[in-house]
Each structure stands twice: as structure tokens, then as C-alpha cells.
Amino acid sequence: MDNVFELKKIYEAGAGQTDLFGLLRPSALVGFMQDVATLHAESFGVSREDLIDRSGVVWLLARQRYFLLRPIRSKETVTVTTWHRKTAGFLWYRDFEFEVSGEVVGGAGSVWITADLKTKKMVDLSAVAKEIGSANPFRSDGPEVKKIRLPARLKYAGAHTVQYSDLDVNAHLNNVKVCDVILNALHLEDRMRGRYIRELQIGYLKESKSGDEITVLASEEAEGQVFVSGECRGERRFESFLCFGADPADETVDKKE
């Protein structure tokens, strides 16, 4: 019998999802997470359409963090498992696990908010969560995703103007596209040889619309840790933390000591 408390879906790291080093792009993995989370919410009767019809409420992703034990490579198939961990008022916690050929290669946690469709004010739907949980108890073993603390000094890294291909169904900068905006500003084509992004966290603070010009600021700290802020008209729209890991299978790396 299928486990209704969680949902699994298999994805392939195809040509459209990999980078110039043959690794799954972070935005592709974030896209897999968004897709399987949407499907699982639909199975519980709390899809975007369900919430709008029931309460005039929509899902807003507040923050998410993933980690990888090793890079995911071109043509590998990834099984993404997701489950809803808990609900606390208007905060809904969802977790993920990534497997390749039966091996767990990483995981993720995310925090979602239920908000009024028109005013974007947060709405407490814990009663809905209690109703669902009475029939389908949630797993409660996922990691916390704490808020990012940015360093005091950040330097200009680049800019991006929000356009048609960046927009989601709400006509705002898509969560997945935010990932690309962050990483493009860091010029990873010059920095990723022999490395991969081992950990990535994004906090979504305010929505951006078509025509908004996002200024990207960044600071690289010790041990390959990078902090990023996306700002527009004096407001911080998103913030991010990432760190690199060495790719032991990359034969192009100079292994001289």
C-alpha cells in the first residue's frame, strides 16, 4: 500500500537541468522540490486552488534550505521524497529527501506561509492542518530552517530585471528563478570547476514584479561560504547563504599538494 503520509517522485537530471560541468543546477533541484510539494499538497486537499476556493488564501514560500552529500550528475535519476512535518499557526513545515540509485545523497527543509490572496496578510489555518493530521499523522523528524544572518558588509555583485520568463502564476518572480538570479550574479562559470554547491538556503522576504530591477549584493566568507542579498528600491527582496564542496569525481581538478 502507498504511504499517503509522504510522496515520492522520480526526476532525471536531463540536458535542460544540468550546467556546463555536467552537474544538476541548484535551480533544477529547487524546481523538483517545488513540483513534488505541489503534488503532495494537492493530495491532501490543500492545493493553491483548494485554499483559494475555501478561504481566499494562497501559499507563500518563506525560506528553504537543501544540502547535498555529493553532486547529482547528468543523466542520473533522483527520487525526491517529501512530507509535511508540522503546522504552527500560519507556518507550515515541509521536508525532503533525495536518493540516487537507492543512496541518500541529501535532503531539505522548507517553511511555507498561508496568506490572504489580496492583502498578503498571514492567515492561521492550523484548524485545517489539524483536520488533515487527524487522518494522516505527519512525520516530525526534519531539520529546522533558521533565518539567515547576513554579514554587515556586502558588495555589489550584479543586477537583474524581472521579465516575462521569471514570473509565476501570481505574476511575481518565481521562487526557482530567484535561485538563478543569485547564482548568476556569482559568476559560477569561473568558480565551479572541481566544486559543487553543497548547501543552499534562500529566504523569500518580499515579492518582485515585472520590471523590478534587483540589485544583488554578496560577501564571501571563510571556508567557501557566501552570503547574498537581493534588493530593490531600498527593500530586501530575498537573502541567501551557500557553501561549496569539493567534487571528488572531477578528474579535471589539479590534485597537486
Secondary structure, DSSP 8 states (H G I E B T S, - for coil): ---TTEEEEEEE--TTTB-TTSBB-HHHHHHHHHHHHHHHHHHTT-SHHHHHHHHSEEEEEEEEEEEESS--BTT-EEEEEEEEEEEETTEEEEEEEEEETTEEEEEEEEEEEEEETTT--B---HHHHHHHHHHS---------------S--EEEEEEE--GGGB-TTSSB-HHHHHHHHHHHTTGGGT-TTEEEEEEEEEE-S---TT-EEEEEEEE-GGGEEEEEEEETTEEEEEEEEEEEE-TT-TTS----
